[in-house]
Amino acid sequence: MKSIITLPATSQELAFDGEPSPVELDAIEREMPLIAAELDLLDVEIWMLNRSATVLDERRIRRARNRVLDERRTLTNRAALGQTGGAA
């Protein structure tokens, strides 16, 4: 059986080396606090799977959710500030 090989349409696709570009790395760096907050929330949720929730556990979950919301708000505000060119 013969395999069919498709060629990329542009030379830019040929140059792809599998590594993220500097722009993509900057975007990941900007989003890292949000990623860390989401991972912390996931850790708390996984930890709670096999046990009944106590008052302290509910507080832990609430804090993790609030941290995710705070980081999303911060990231959104930074993006909006960057698009409008800063505060007037």
MODELLER restraints for C-alpha pairs under 7 A, 6 or more apart:
rsr = mdl.restraints
at = mdl.atoms
rsr.add(forms.Gaussian(group=physical.xy_distance, feature=features.Distance(at['CA:8:A'], at['CA:14:A']), mean=6.53, stdev=0.5))
rsr.add(forms.Gaussian(group=physical.xy_distance, feature=features.Distance(at['CA:33:A'], at['CA:71:A']), mean=6.59, stdev=0.5))
rsr.add(forms.Gaussian(group=physical.xy_distance, feature=features.Distance(at['CA:34:A'], at['CA:68:A']), mean=6.27, stdev=0.5))
rsr.add(forms.Gaussian(group=physical.xy_distance, feature=features.Distance(at['CA:34:A'], at['CA:71:A']), mean=5.15, stdev=0.5))
rsr.add(forms.Gaussian(group=physical.xy_distance, feature=features.Distance(at['CA:34:A'], at['CA:72:A']), mean=6.38, stdev=0.5))
rsr.add(forms.Gaussian(group=physical.xy_distance, feature=features.Distance(at['CA:37:A'], at['CA:64:A']), mean=6.95, stdev=0.5))
rsr.add(forms.Gaussian(group=physical.xy_distance, feature=features.Distance(at['CA:37:A'], at['CA:67:A']), mean=6.17, stdev=0.5))
rsr.add(forms.Gaussian(group=physical.xy_distance, feature=features.Distance(at['CA:37:A'], at['CA:68:A']), mean=5.21, stdev=0.5))
rsr.add(forms.Gaussian(group=physical.xy_distance, feature=features.Distance(at['CA:38:A'], at['CA:68:A']), mean=5.92, stdev=0.5))
rsr.add(forms.Gaussian(group=physical.xy_distance, feature=features.Distance(at['CA:40:A'], at['CA:64:A']), mean=6.59, stdev=0.5))
rsr.add(forms.Gaussian(group=physical.xy_distance, feature=features.Distance(at['CA:41:A'], at['CA:61:A']), mean=6.92, stdev=0.5))
rsr.add(forms.Gaussian(group=physical.xy_distance, feature=features.Distance(at['CA:41:A'], at['CA:64:A']), mean=5.01, stdev=0.5))
rsr.add(forms.Gaussian(group=physical.xy_distance, feature=features.Distance(at['CA:41:A'], at['CA:65:A']), mean=6.38, stdev=0.5))
rsr.add(forms.Gaussian(group=physical.xy_distance, feature=features.Distance(at['CA:44:A'], at['CA:61:A']), mean=6.38, stdev=0.5))
rsr.add(forms.Gaussian(group=physical.xy_distance, feature=features.Distance(at['CA:81:A'], at['CA:87:A']), mean=6.94, stdev=0.5))
